[in-house]
Amino acid sequence: MIGLGSNIAAASFIFSICLIVFSFSTNLIFSLPILIIAGFSMIIIMAASNTVIQTIVEENKRGRIMSLFVLAFIGMSPFGSLIAGFMGNVLGVGHSLLVSGIFCLLGSLVFIKNLGKFRKAIRPVYEKIGIITNLTAVQETTILITPPEKEF
């Protein structure tokens, strides 16, 4: 669980760059490795996001939250495909991919900028379920249970 936010940020940045680079590609041999990296990055984003959401949501609300997550990832893709198809028809496929990659890059940069706020908001939940410990509580407990030194 620790570090999944950073994985999401890095994978979204890599995916964006791959999409932008792919928009300029005209060579199949060059395009295939880019698409493999983009696909791998997309899977990391989806799996890590799913893991974080299922971990931080209370059990009695998990089904509702996961249905919203699936709606956001899968249910909204037809609308994105419609917009991308329209842009591809108007601008051309390469330019449509470029614009999409730029929007993805902007989204990933916003996520990276707010990653500290995300970590700060999620920390109490991680402490509550025992993934991480509250360091000040551990330090205070260590001080309390350390036996005093005996003088001889």
N, CA, C and O atoms as a GROMACS GRO file, in nm:
protein
  608
    1MET      N    1   0.081  -0.120   0.000
    1MET     CA    2   0.000   0.000   0.000
    1MET      C    3   0.085   0.126   0.000
    1MET      O    4   0.051   0.226  -0.062
    2ILE      N    5   0.197   0.119   0.071
    2ILE     CA    6   0.282   0.236   0.079
    2ILE      C    7   0.343   0.261  -0.058
    2ILE      O    8   0.403   0.171  -0.117
    3GLY      N    9   0.329   0.382  -0.109
    3GLY     CA   10   0.389   0.419  -0.236
    3GLY      C   11   0.299   0.402  -0.357
    3GLY      O   12   0.341   0.432  -0.469
    4LEU      N   13   0.176   0.356  -0.338
    4LEU     CA   14   0.088   0.340  -0.454
    4LEU      C   15   0.051   0.474  -0.516
    4LEU      O   16   0.030   0.482  -0.637
    5GLY      N   17   0.040   0.579  -0.436
    5GLY     CA   18   0.013   0.712  -0.490
    5GLY      C   19   0.123   0.756  -0.585
    5GLY      O   20   0.097   0.813  -0.691
    6SER      N   21   0.246   0.730  -0.546
    6SER     CA   22   0.359   0.764  -0.633
    6SER      C   23   0.359   0.679  -0.760
    6SER      O   24   0.393   0.728  -0.868
    7ASN      N   25   0.320   0.552  -0.746
    7ASN     CA   26   0.310   0.466  -0.864
    7ASN      C   27   0.205   0.517  -0.962
    7ASN      O   28   0.226   0.517  -1.083
    8ILE      N   29   0.091   0.560  -0.908
    8ILE     CA   30  -0.016   0.615  -0.992
    8ILE      C   31   0.034   0.741  -1.063
    8ILE      O   32   0.011   0.759  -1.182
    9ALA      N   33   0.101   0.828  -0.988
    9ALA     CA   34   0.152   0.952  -1.046
    9ALA      C   35   0.253   0.924  -1.157
    9ALA      O   36   0.245   0.982  -1.265
   10ALA      N   37   0.348   0.835  -1.130
   10ALA     CA   38   0.450   0.804  -1.230
   10ALA      C   39   0.388   0.736  -1.352
   10ALA      O   40   0.422   0.770  -1.466
   11ALA      N   41   0.299   0.642  -1.329
   11ALA     CA   42   0.237   0.571  -1.442
   11ALA      C   43   0.151   0.664  -1.527
   11ALA      O   44   0.148   0.651  -1.649
   12SER      N   45   0.080   0.756  -1.463
   12SER     CA   46  -0.002   0.849  -1.542
   12SER      C   47   0.085   0.944  -1.624
   12SER      O   48   0.051   0.980  -1.736
   13PHE      N   49   0.198   0.985  -1.566
   13PHE     CA   50   0.291   1.070  -1.640
   13PHE      C   51   0.350   0.993  -1.759
   13PHE      O   52   0.357   1.046  -1.870
   14ILE      N   53   0.392   0.870  -1.736
   14ILE     CA   54   0.450   0.788  -1.843
   14ILE      C   55   0.346   0.761  -1.952
   14ILE      O   56   0.377   0.767  -2.071
   15PHE      N   57   0.223   0.730  -1.911
   15PHE     CA   58   0.116   0.707  -2.009
   15PHE      C   59   0.095   0.830  -2.096
   15PHE      O   60   0.080   0.818  -2.218
   16SER      N   61   0.094   0.947  -2.035
   16SER     CA   62   0.074   1.072  -2.109
   16SER      C   63   0.185   1.093  -2.211
   16SER      O   64   0.160   1.127  -2.327
   17ILE      N   65   0.307   1.074  -2.167
   17ILE     CA   66   0.422   1.092  -2.257
   17ILE      C   67   0.415   0.992  -2.372
   17ILE      O   68   0.442   1.027  -2.487
   18CYS      N   69   0.380   0.867  -2.342
   18CYS     CA   70   0.369   0.766  -2.447
   18CYS      C   71   0.261   0.804  -2.548
   18CYS      O   72   0.280   0.788  -2.668
   19LEU      N   73   0.150   0.855  -2.499
   19LEU     CA   74   0.042   0.896  -2.590
   19LEU      C   75   0.086   1.011  -2.680
   19LEU      O   76   0.055   1.013  -2.799
   20ILE      N   77   0.159   1.106  -2.622
   20ILE     CA   78   0.208   1.219  -2.701
   20ILE      C   79   0.310   1.172  -2.805
   20ILE      O   80   0.304   1.213  -2.921
   21VAL      N   81   0.404   1.087  -2.763
   21VAL     CA   82   0.505   1.037  -2.856
   21VAL      C   83   0.439   0.952  -2.966
   21VAL      O   84   0.477   0.961  -3.083
   22PHE      N   85   0.342   0.870  -2.927
   22PHE     CA   86   0.272   0.786  -3.024
   22PHE      C   87   0.198   0.870  -3.128
   22PHE      O   88   0.182   0.827  -3.242
   23SER      N   89   0.152   0.987  -3.089
   23SER     CA   90   0.078   1.072  -3.184
   23SER      C   91   0.166   1.116  -3.301
   23SER      O   92   0.114   1.150  -3.407
   24PHE      N   93   0.297   1.117  -3.283
   24PHE     CA   94   0.388   1.156  -3.389
   24PHE      C   95   0.442   1.038  -3.470
   24PHE      O   96   0.508   1.057  -3.572
   25SER      N   97   0.415   0.917  -3.424
   25SER     CA   98   0.474   0.798  -3.485
   25SER      C   99   0.404   0.760  -3.615
   25SER      O  100   0.281   0.765  -3.627
   26THR      N  101   0.485   0.721  -3.711
   26THR     CA  102   0.433   0.668  -3.838
   26THR      C  103   0.493   0.532  -3.869
   26THR      O  104   0.467   0.475  -3.975
   27ASN      N  105   0.572   0.479  -3.777
   27ASN     CA  106   0.644   0.354  -3.797
   27ASN      C  107   0.592   0.249  -3.699
   27ASN      O  108   0.589   0.272  -3.579
   28LEU      N  109   0.550   0.134  -3.751
   28LEU     CA  110   0.495   0.028  -3.667
   28LEU      C  111   0.597  -0.024  -3.566
   28LEU      O  112   0.563  -0.046  -3.449
   29ILE      N  113   0.720  -0.042  -3.608
   29ILE     CA  114   0.824  -0.095  -3.520
   29ILE      C  115   0.850   0.002  -3.404
   29ILE      O  116   0.878  -0.041  -3.293
   30PHE      N  117   0.840   0.130  -3.429
   30PHE     CA  118   0.857   0.232  -3.325
   30PHE      C  119   0.731   0.241  -3.238
   30PHE      O  120   0.741   0.266  -3.118
   31SER      N  121   0.615   0.221  -3.297
   31SER     CA  122   0.488   0.238  -3.226
   31SER      C  123   0.460   0.126  -3.127
   31SER      O  124   0.407   0.151  -3.018
   32LEU      N  125   0.494   0.003  -3.162
   32LEU     CA  126   0.460  -0.110  -3.076
   32LEU      C  127   0.520  -0.101  -2.936
   32LEU      O  128   0.446  -0.120  -2.839
   33PRO      N  129   0.651  -0.073  -2.920
   33PRO     CA  130   0.704  -0.060  -2.784
   33PRO      C  131   0.639   0.055  -2.705
   33PRO      O  132   0.618   0.045  -2.584
   34ILE      N  133   0.607   0.163  -2.775
   34ILE     CA  134   0.542   0.276  -2.708
   34ILE      C  135   0.405   0.233  -2.656
   34ILE      O  136   0.368   0.268  -2.544
   35LEU      N  137   0.330   0.159  -2.738
   35LEU     CA  138   0.198   0.114  -2.696
   35LEU      C  139   0.205   0.010  -2.585
   35LEU      O  140   0.117   0.006  -2.499
   36ILE      N  141   0.308  -0.072  -2.585
   36ILE     CA  142   0.326  -0.169  -2.476
   36ILE      C  143   0.349  -0.094  -2.344
   36ILE      O  144   0.289  -0.127  -2.243
   37ILE      N  145   0.436   0.005  -2.346
   37ILE     CA  146   0.462   0.085  -2.226
   37ILE      C  147   0.337   0.161  -2.183
   37ILE      O  148   0.307   0.169  -2.064
   38ALA      N  149   0.264   0.216  -2.278
   38ALA     CA  150   0.140   0.288  -2.246
   38ALA      C  151   0.038   0.194  -2.184
   38ALA      O  152  -0.027   0.229  -2.086
   39GLY      N  153   0.022   0.076  -2.240
   39GLY     CA  154  -0.072  -0.022  -2.186
   39GLY      C  155  -0.033  -0.068  -2.047
   39GLY      O  156  -0.118  -0.081  -1.959
   40PHE      N  157   0.096  -0.091  -2.027
   40PHE     CA  158   0.145  -0.130  -1.895
   40PHE      C  159   0.119  -0.019  -1.793
   40PHE      O  160   0.078  -0.046  -1.680
   41SER      N  161   0.143   0.104  -1.833
   41SER     CA  162   0.118   0.218  -1.744
   41SER      C  163  -0.031   0.229  -1.710
   41SER      O  164  -0.067   0.258  -1.596
   42MET      N  165  -0.115   0.207  -1.809
   42MET     CA  166  -0.259   0.216  -1.785
   42MET      C  167  -0.305   0.108  -1.687
   42MET      O  168  -0.389   0.134  -1.601
   43ILE      N  169  -0.251  -0.012  -1.700
   43ILE     CA  170  -0.287  -0.120  -1.607
   43ILE      C  171  -0.240  -0.087  -1.466
   43ILE      O  172  -0.312  -0.113  -1.369
   44ILE      N  173  -0.120  -0.029  -1.453
   44ILE     CA  174  -0.072   0.012  -1.321
   44ILE      C  175  -0.165   0.116  -1.260
   44ILE      O  176  -0.199   0.107  -1.142
   45ILE      N  177  -0.207   0.214  -1.338
   45ILE     CA  178  -0.298   0.317  -1.289
   45ILE      C  179  -0.427   0.254  -1.239
   45ILE      O  180  -0.472   0.285  -1.129
   46MET      N  181  -0.486   0.168  -1.319
   46MET     CA  182  -0.614   0.108  -1.283
   46MET      C  183  -0.602   0.017  -1.161
   46MET      O  184  -0.685   0.024  -1.071
   47ALA      N  185  -0.500  -0.067  -1.158
   47ALA     CA  186  -0.485  -0.162  -1.047
   47ALA      C  187  -0.451  -0.089  -0.917
   47ALA      O  188  -0.507  -0.120  -0.812
   48ALA      N  189  -0.361   0.007  -0.923
   48ALA     CA  190  -0.322   0.080  -0.802
   48ALA      C  191  -0.438   0.165  -0.750
   48ALA      O  192  -0.460   0.171  -0.629
   49SER      N  193  -0.509   0.231  -0.839
   49SER     CA  194  -0.625   0.311  -0.797
   49SER      C  195  -0.731   0.223  -0.733
   49SER      O  196  -0.788   0.258  -0.630
   50ASN      N  197  -0.757   0.109  -0.794
   50ASN     CA  198  -0.854   0.014  -0.739
   50ASN      C  199  -0.812  -0.032  -0.600
   50ASN      O  200  -0.895  -0.039  -0.509
   51THR      N  201  -0.685  -0.063  -0.583
   51THR     CA  202  -0.634  -0.109  -0.455
   51THR      C  203  -0.647  -0.002  -0.348
   51THR      O  204  -0.693  -0.030  -0.237
   52VAL      N  205  -0.608   0.120  -0.380
   52VAL     CA  206  -0.618   0.229  -0.283
   52VAL      C  207  -0.763   0.252  -0.243
   52VAL      O  208  -0.794   0.264  -0.125
   53ILE      N  209  -0.851   0.260  -0.341
   53ILE     CA  210  -0.992   0.287  -0.310
   53ILE      C  211  -1.052   0.176  -0.225
   53ILE      O  212  -1.120   0.205  -0.126
   54GLN      N  213  -1.027   0.050  -0.260
   54GLN     CA  214  -1.085  -0.059  -0.182
   54GLN      C  215  -1.026  -0.066  -0.041
   54GLN      O  216  -1.090  -0.116   0.050
   55THR      N  217  -0.905  -0.018  -0.025
   55THR     CA  218  -0.843  -0.021   0.108
   55THR      C  219  -0.896   0.088   0.198
   55THR      O  220  -0.919   0.064   0.317
   56ILE      N  221  -0.917   0.208   0.147
   56ILE     CA  222  -0.953   0.320   0.233
   56ILE      C  223  -1.103   0.333   0.258
   56ILE      O  224  -1.145   0.403   0.351
   57VAL      N  225  -1.185   0.267   0.178
   57VAL     CA  226  -1.330   0.278   0.194
   57VAL      C  227  -1.378   0.178   0.298
   57VAL      O  228  -1.332   0.063   0.303
   58GLU      N  229  -1.471   0.222   0.382
   58GLU     CA  230  -1.529   0.132   0.482
   58GLU      C  231  -1.603   0.019   0.413
   58GLU      O  232  -1.656   0.035   0.303
   59GLU      N  233  -1.606  -0.097   0.479
   59GLU     CA  234  -1.664  -0.216   0.417
   59GLU      C  235  -1.809  -0.198   0.377
   59GLU      O  236  -1.850  -0.246   0.272
   60ASN      N  237  -1.887  -0.129   0.459
   60ASN     CA  238  -2.030  -0.116   0.429
   60ASN      C  239  -2.058  -0.019   0.314
   60ASN      O  240  -2.171  -0.011   0.266
   61LYS      N  241  -1.956   0.054   0.269
   61LYS     CA  242  -1.974   0.147   0.157
   61LYS      C  243  -1.894   0.106   0.034
   61LYS      O  244  -1.900   0.173  -0.069
   62ARG      N  245  -1.820  -0.002   0.043
   62ARG     CA  246  -1.728  -0.041  -0.063
   62ARG      C  247  -1.799  -0.070  -0.196
   62ARG      O  248  -1.750  -0.030  -0.302
   63GLY      N  249  -1.912  -0.136  -0.194
   63GLY     CA  250  -1.984  -0.168  -0.317
   63GLY      C  251  -2.031  -0.043  -0.388
   63GLY      O  252  -2.021  -0.033  -0.511
   64ARG      N  253  -2.083   0.053  -0.312
   64ARG     CA  254  -2.130   0.178  -0.373
   64ARG      C  255  -2.015   0.256  -0.434
   64ARG      O  256  -2.026   0.308  -0.545
   65ILE      N  257  -1.906   0.265  -0.360
   65ILE     CA  258  -1.791   0.341  -0.409
   65ILE      C  259  -1.730   0.273  -0.532
   65ILE      O  260  -1.692   0.340  -0.628
   66MET      N  261  -1.720   0.141  -0.530
   66MET     CA  262  -1.662   0.070  -0.644
   66MET      C  263  -1.752   0.083  -0.768
   66MET      O  264  -1.702   0.084  -0.880
   67SER      N  265  -1.883   0.092  -0.747
   67SER     CA  266  -1.970   0.113  -0.863
   67SER      C  267  -1.945   0.250  -0.924
   67SER      O  268  -1.949   0.265  -1.047
   68LEU      N  269  -1.919   0.351  -0.842
   68LEU     CA  270  -1.884   0.483  -0.895
   68LEU      C  271  -1.748   0.480  -0.965
   68LEU      O  272  -1.729   0.544  -1.069
   69PHE      N  273  -1.654   0.404  -0.909
   69PHE     CA  274  -1.522   0.390  -0.970
   69PHE      C  275  -1.533   0.325  -1.108
   69PHE      O  276  -1.473   0.373  -1.205
   70VAL      N  277  -1.612   0.217  -1.118
   70VAL     CA  278  -1.631   0.150  -1.246
   70VAL      C  279  -1.704   0.242  -1.344
   70VAL      O  280  -1.672   0.245  -1.463
   71LEU      N  281  -1.801   0.318  -1.294
   71LEU     CA  282  -1.870   0.414  -1.379
   71LEU      C  283  -1.773   0.517  -1.436
   71LEU      O  284  -1.781   0.552  -1.553
   72ALA      N  285  -1.681   0.564  -1.351
   72ALA     CA  286  -1.585   0.665  -1.396
   72ALA      C  287  -1.488   0.607  -1.498
   72ALA      O  288  -1.456   0.674  -1.596
   73PHE      N  289  -1.440   0.485  -1.478
   73PHE     CA  290  -1.340   0.428  -1.568
   73PHE      C  291  -1.401   0.366  -1.693
   73PHE      O  292  -1.350   0.387  -1.803
   74ILE      N  293  -1.508   0.291  -1.676
   74ILE     CA  294  -1.564   0.218  -1.790
   74ILE      C  295  -1.687   0.288  -1.847
   74ILE      O  296  -1.703   0.297  -1.969
   75GLY      N  297  -1.772   0.337  -1.760
   75GLY     CA  298  -1.897   0.398  -1.806
   75GLY      C  299  -1.880   0.528  -1.880
   75GLY      O  300  -1.964   0.563  -1.963
   76MET      N  301  -1.773   0.601  -1.851
   76MET     CA  302  -1.752   0.729  -1.918
   76MET      C  303  -1.669   0.716  -2.045
   76MET      O  304  -1.659   0.812  -2.122
   77SER      N  305  -1.609   0.601  -2.068
   77SER     CA  306  -1.523   0.587  -2.186
   77SER      C  307  -1.599   0.603  -2.319
   77SER      O  308  -1.539   0.652  -2.414
   78PRO      N  309  -1.727   0.564  -2.330
   78PRO     CA  310  -1.795   0.593  -2.457
   78PRO      C  311  -1.803   0.743  -2.487
   78PRO      O  312  -1.796   0.783  -2.603
   79PHE      N  313  -1.819   0.825  -2.384
   79PHE     CA  314  -1.822   0.969  -2.407
   79PHE      C  315  -1.686   1.020  -2.452
   79PHE      O  316  -1.676   1.104  -2.542
   80GLY      N  317  -1.580   0.969  -2.388
   80GLY     CA  318  -1.445   1.005  -2.430
   80GLY      C  319  -1.416   0.958  -2.571
   80GLY      O  320  -1.350   1.028  -2.648
   81SER      N  321  -1.464   0.840  -2.606
   81SER     CA  322  -1.445   0.788  -2.742
   81SER      C  323  -1.520   0.872  -2.844
   81SER      O  324  -1.471   0.895  -2.955
   82LEU      N  325  -1.639   0.919  -2.805
   82LEU     CA  326  -1.715   1.006  -2.894
   82LEU      C  327  -1.641   1.136  -2.921
   82LEU      O  328  -1.632   1.182  -3.035
   83ILE      N  329  -1.586   1.195  -2.815
   83ILE     CA  330  -1.510   1.320  -2.830
   83ILE      C  331  -1.383   1.296  -2.910
   83ILE      O  332  -1.349   1.374  -2.999
   84ALA      N  333  -1.312   1.186  -2.880
   84ALA     CA  334  -1.189   1.155  -2.954
   84ALA      C  335  -1.219   1.128  -3.100
   84ALA      O  336  -1.143   1.170  -3.188
   85GLY      N  337  -1.329   1.059  -3.128
   85GLY     CA  338  -1.367   1.034  -3.267
   85GLY      C  339  -1.400   1.162  -3.341
   85GLY      O  340  -1.364   1.179  -3.458
   86PHE      N  341  -1.471   1.253  -3.273
   86PHE     CA  342  -1.502   1.381  -3.335
   86PHE      C  343  -1.374   1.460  -3.363
   86PHE      O  344  -1.357   1.517  -3.470
   87MET      N  345  -1.283   1.462  -3.262
   87MET     CA  346  -1.156   1.533  -3.283
   87MET      C  347  -1.075   1.469  -3.394
   87MET      O  348  -1.012   1.538  -3.474
   88GLY      N  349  -1.076   1.334  -3.400
   88GLY     CA  350  -1.004   1.265  -3.506
   88GLY      C  351  -1.059   1.298  -3.643
   88GLY      O  352  -0.984   1.309  -3.740
   89ASN      N  353  -1.190   1.314  -3.651
   89ASN     CA  354  -1.254   1.349  -3.778
   89ASN      C  355  -1.222   1.492  -3.819
   89ASN      O  356  -1.202   1.521  -3.937
   90VAL      N  357  -1.216   1.582  -3.721
   90VAL     CA  358  -1.192   1.724  -3.751
   90VAL      C  359  -1.043   1.754  -3.764
   90VAL      O  360  -1.001   1.818  -3.861
   91LEU      N  361  -0.964   1.708  -3.668
   91LEU     CA  362  -0.821   1.742  -3.663
   91LEU      C  363  -0.730   1.639  -3.728
   91LEU      O  364  -0.619   1.672  -3.770
   92GLY      N  365  -0.776   1.517  -3.737
   92GLY     CA  366  -0.691   1.407  -3.781
   92GLY      C  367  -0.654   1.322  -3.660
   92GLY      O  368  -0.654   1.371  -3.546
   93VAL      N  369  -0.624   1.197  -3.684
   93VAL     CA  370  -0.598   1.103  -3.575
   93VAL      C  371  -0.476   1.143  -3.492
   93VAL      O  372  -0.482   1.140  -3.370
   94GLY      N  373  -0.368   1.180  -3.558
   94GLY     CA  374  -0.246   1.217  -3.486
   94GLY      C  375  -0.266   1.336  -3.395
   94GLY      O  376  -0.222   1.336  -3.280
   95HIS      N  377  -0.334   1.438  -3.446
   95HIS     CA  378  -0.359   1.557  -3.364
   95HIS      C  379  -0.457   1.527  -3.251
   95HIS      O  380  -0.445   1.583  -3.142
   96SER      N  381  -0.552   1.439  -3.277
   96SER     CA  382  -0.646   1.398  -3.173
   96SER      C  383  -0.573   1.327  -3.059
   96SER      O  384  -0.600   1.352  -2.942
   97LEU      N  385  -0.480   1.239  -3.095
   97LEU     CA  386  -0.399   1.172  -2.993
   97LEU      C  387  -0.311   1.271  -2.918
   97LEU      O  388  -0.293   1.259  -2.796
   98LEU      N  389  -0.256   1.367  -2.988
   98LEU     CA  390  -0.173   1.468  -2.925
   98LEU      C  391  -0.253   1.549  -2.823
   98LEU      O  392  -0.207   1.570  -2.710
   99VAL      N  393  -0.371   1.594  -2.861
   99VAL     CA  394  -0.456   1.671  -2.769
   99VAL      C  395  -0.494   1.585  -2.648
   99VAL      O  396  -0.491   1.632  -2.535
  100SER      N  397  -0.529   1.459  -2.673
  100SER     CA  398  -0.564   1.369  -2.563
  100SER      C  399  -0.444   1.348  -2.469
  100SER      O  400  -0.460   1.350  -2.347
  101GLY      N  401  -0.326   1.330  -2.527
  101GLY     CA  402  -0.206   1.314  -2.446
  101GLY      C  403  -0.175   1.437  -2.363
  101GLY      O  404  -0.130   1.426  -2.249
  102ILE      N  405  -0.197   1.554  -2.419
  102ILE     CA  406  -0.174   1.679  -2.345
  102ILE      C  407  -0.271   1.690  -2.228
  102ILE      O  408  -0.232   1.729  -2.118
  103PHE      N  409  -0.397   1.656  -2.252
  103PHE     CA  410  -0.494   1.659  -2.142
  103PHE      C  411  -0.458   1.557  -2.033
  103PHE      O  412  -0.470   1.586  -1.914
  104CYS      N  413  -0.414   1.439  -2.075
  104CYS     CA  414  -0.369   1.339  -1.977
  104CYS      C  415  -0.248   1.390  -1.899
  104CYS      O  416  -0.238   1.370  -1.777
  105LEU      N  417  -0.156   1.455  -1.968
  105LEU     CA  418  -0.038   1.510  -1.902
  105LEU      C  419  -0.077   1.618  -1.801
  105LEU      O  420  -0.024   1.620  -1.690
  106LEU      N  421  -0.167   1.706  -1.839
  106LEU     CA  422  -0.213   1.808  -1.745
  106LEU      C  423  -0.279   1.745  -1.623
  106LEU      O  424  -0.256   1.789  -1.510
  107GLY      N  425  -0.361   1.642  -1.645
  107GLY     CA  426  -0.423   1.572  -1.533
  107GLY      C  427  -0.322   1.506  -1.443
  107GLY      O  428  -0.335   1.510  -1.321
  108SER      N  429  -0.218   1.445  -1.502
  108SER     CA  430  -0.116   1.380  -1.420
  108SER      C  431  -0.034   1.482  -1.342
  108SER      O  432   0.004   1.457  -1.228
  109LEU      N  433  -0.008   1.598  -1.403
  109LEU     CA  434   0.066   1.702  -1.331
  109LEU      C  435  -0.015   1.759  -1.215
  109LEU      O  436   0.040   1.789  -1.109
  110VAL      N  437  -0.145   1.772  -1.233
  110VAL     CA  438  -0.232   1.816  -1.123
  110VAL      C  439  -0.229   1.712  -1.012
  110VAL      O  440  -0.221   1.748  -0.894
  111PHE      N  441  -0.236   1.584  -1.048
  111PHE     CA  442  -0.231   1.477  -0.948
  111PHE      C  443  -0.097   1.479  -0.875
  111PHE      O  444  -0.093   1.466  -0.753
  112ILE      N  445   0.012   1.494  -0.949
  112ILE     CA  446   0.145   1.497  -0.887
  112ILE      C  447   0.157   1.616  -0.792
  112ILE      O  448   0.212   1.603  -0.683
  113LYS      N  449   0.104   1.731  -0.834
  113LYS     CA  450   0.109   1.850  -0.749
  113LYS      C  451   0.032   1.830  -0.619
  113LYS      O  452   0.074   1.880  -0.514
  114ASN      N  453  -0.078   1.758  -0.624
  114ASN     CA  454  -0.164   1.738  -0.507
  114ASN      C  455  -0.138   1.606  -0.435
  114ASN      O  456  -0.215   1.568  -0.347
  115LEU      N  457  -0.032   1.536  -0.471
  115LEU     CA  458  -0.003   1.407  -0.409
  115LEU      C  459   0.021   1.420  -0.259
  115LEU      O  460  -0.018   1.332  -0.182
  116GLY      N  461   0.085   1.528  -0.216
  116GLY     CA  462   0.107   1.549  -0.073
  116GLY      C  463  -0.024   1.564   0.003
  116GLY      O  464  -0.038   1.511   0.112
  117LYS      N  465  -0.119   1.637  -0.054
  117LYS     CA  466  -0.251   1.652   0.008
  117LYS      C  467  -0.323   1.518   0.014
  117LYS      O  468  -0.390   1.486   0.112
  118PHE      N  469  -0.308   1.439  -0.092
  118PHE     CA  470  -0.368   1.306  -0.096
  118PHE      C  471  -0.311   1.219   0.015
  118PHE      O  472  -0.385   1.151   0.086
  119ARG      N  473  -0.180   1.221   0.030
  119ARG     CA  474  -0.116   1.141   0.135
  119ARG      C  475  -0.159   1.186   0.274
  119ARG      O  476  -0.183   1.104   0.362
  120LYS      N  477  -0.168   1.318   0.293
  120LYS     CA  478  -0.209   1.372   0.422
  120LYS      C  479  -0.352   1.331   0.455
  120LYS      O  480  -0.383   1.300   0.570
  121ALA      N  481  -0.439   1.331   0.356
  121ALA     CA  482  -0.579   1.294   0.378
  121ALA      C  483  -0.595   1.144   0.403
  121ALA      O  484  -0.684   1.104   0.478
  122ILE      N  485  -0.511   1.063   0.342
  122ILE     CA  486  -0.526   0.919   0.351
  122ILE      C  487  -0.453   0.860   0.473
  122ILE      O  488  -0.484   0.748   0.515
  123ARG      N  489  -0.358   0.933   0.529
  123ARG     CA  490  -0.278   0.882   0.640
  123ARG      C  491  -0.360   0.837   0.759
  123ARG      O  492  -0.333   0.728   0.812
  124PRO      N  493  -0.460   0.914   0.807
  124PRO     CA  494  -0.539   0.865   0.922
  124PRO      C  495  -0.610   0.733   0.895
  124PRO      O  496  -0.626   0.651   0.985
  125VAL      N  497  -0.653   0.712   0.773
  125VAL     CA  498  -0.719   0.585   0.739
  125VAL      C  499  -0.617   0.471   0.745
  125VAL      O  500  -0.647   0.364   0.798
  126TYR      N  501  -0.499   0.493   0.690
  126TYR     CA  502  -0.394   0.391   0.695
  126TYR      C  503  -0.354   0.360   0.840
  126TYR      O  504  -0.329   0.245   0.873
  127GLU      N  505  -0.349   0.462   0.924
  127GLU     CA  506  -0.317   0.440   1.066
  127GLU      C  507  -0.428   0.361   1.134
  127GLU      O  508  -0.401   0.272   1.215
  128LYS      N  509  -0.552   0.394   1.102
  128LYS     CA  510  -0.667   0.328   1.164
  128LYS      C  511  -0.671   0.180   1.133
  128LYS      O  512  -0.701   0.099   1.220
  129ILE      N  513  -0.640   0.143   1.008
  129ILE     CA  514  -0.646   0.002   0.972
  129ILE      C  515  -0.513  -0.071   0.992
  129ILE      O  516  -0.503  -0.191   0.965
  130GLY      N  517  -0.411   0.001   1.039
  130GLY     CA  518  -0.286  -0.063   1.076
  130GLY      C  519  -0.183  -0.079   0.966
  130GLY      O  520  -0.087  -0.154   0.984
  131ILE      N  521  -0.201  -0.013   0.854
  131ILE     CA  522  -0.102  -0.023   0.747
  131ILE      C  523   0.025   0.052   0.785
  131ILE      O  524   0.136   0.005   0.761
  132ILE      N  525   0.008   0.169   0.844
  132ILE     CA  526   0.121   0.245   0.897
  132ILE      C  527   0.091   0.277   1.042
  132ILE      O  528  -0.024   0.275   1.085
  133THR      N  529   0.195   0.305   1.117
  133THR     CA  530   0.177   0.338   1.258
  133THR      C  531   0.193   0.487   1.278
  133THR      O  532   0.263   0.555   1.202
  134ASN      N  533   0.129   0.536   1.379
  134ASN     CA  534   0.144   0.675   1.418
  134ASN      C  535   0.279   0.686   1.490
  134ASN      O  536   0.292   0.639   1.602
  135LEU      N  537   0.376   0.747   1.427
  135LEU     CA  538   0.513   0.749   1.480
  135LEU      C  539   0.522   0.818   1.615
  135LEU      O  540   0.599   0.775   1.700
  136THR      N  541   0.446   0.923   1.637
  136THR     CA  542   0.453   0.991   1.767
  136THR      C  543   0.400   0.899   1.877
  136THR      O  544   0.454   0.897   1.987
  137ALA      N  545   0.293   0.823   1.848
  137ALA     CA  546   0.240   0.731   1.948
  137ALA      C  547   0.342   0.620   1.976
  137ALA      O  548   0.357   0.579   2.091
  138VAL      N  549   0.411   0.571   1.874
  138VAL     CA  550   0.511   0.468   1.893
  138VAL      C  551   0.627   0.522   1.975
  138VAL      O  552   0.677   0.453   2.064
  139GLN      N  553   0.671   0.645   1.946
  139GLN     CA  554   0.781   0.704   2.022
  139GLN      C  555   0.742   0.724   2.168
  139GLN      O  556   0.821   0.695   2.257
  140GLU      N  557   0.620   0.773   2.194
  140GLU     CA  558   0.576   0.793   2.331
  140GLU      C  559   0.565   0.661   2.404
  140GLU      O  560   0.603   0.651   2.521
  141THR      N  561   0.514   0.558   2.337
  141THR     CA  562   0.503   0.427   2.398
  141THR      C  563   0.640   0.371   2.427
  141THR      O  564   0.660   0.310   2.532
  142THR      N  565   0.735   0.390   2.340
  142THR     CA  566   0.871   0.341   2.362
  142THR      C  567   0.931   0.408   2.484
  142THR      O  568   0.999   0.343   2.564
  143ILE      N  569   0.907   0.536   2.499
  143ILE     CA  570   0.960   0.608   2.615
  143ILE      C  571   0.897   0.555   2.743
  143ILE      O  572   0.965   0.541   2.845
  144LEU      N  573   0.768   0.525   2.739
  144LEU     CA  574   0.697   0.479   2.858
  144LEU      C  575   0.738   0.339   2.900
  144LEU      O  576   0.743   0.310   3.020
  145ILE      N  577   0.767   0.252   2.805
  145ILE     CA  578   0.797   0.113   2.842
  145ILE      C  579   0.946   0.084   2.855
  145ILE      O  580   0.983  -0.028   2.889
  146THR      N  581   1.030   0.180   2.830
  146THR     CA  582   1.172   0.161   2.847
  146THR      C  583   1.203   0.163   2.998
  146THR      O  584   1.174   0.261   3.066
  147PRO      N  585   1.261   0.056   3.047
  147PRO     CA  586   1.289   0.054   3.192
  147PRO      C  587   1.397   0.153   3.229
  147PRO      O  588   1.489   0.178   3.150
  148PRO      N  589   1.387   0.209   3.345
  148PRO     CA  590   1.490   0.304   3.386
  148PRO      C  591   1.624   0.234   3.407
  148PRO      O  592   1.629   0.115   3.439
  149GLU      N  593   1.730   0.308   3.387
  149GLU     CA  594   1.861   0.250   3.406
  149GLU      C  595   1.888   0.236   3.556
  149GLU      O  596   1.858   0.326   3.635
  150LYS      N  597   1.944   0.123   3.592
  150LYS     CA  598   1.976   0.099   3.733
  150LYS      C  599   2.114   0.151   3.763
  150LYS      O  600   2.208   0.139   3.685
  151GLU      N  601   2.123   0.210   3.881
  151GLU     CA  602   2.255   0.256   3.924
  151GLU      C  603   2.309   0.155   4.022
  151GLU      O  604   2.238   0.114   4.114
  152PHE      N  605   2.433   0.115   4.005
  152PHE     CA  606   2.497   0.019   4.094
  152PHE      C  607   2.600   0.083   4.177
  152PHE      O  608   2.664   0.016   4.258
   0.00000   0.00000   0.00000
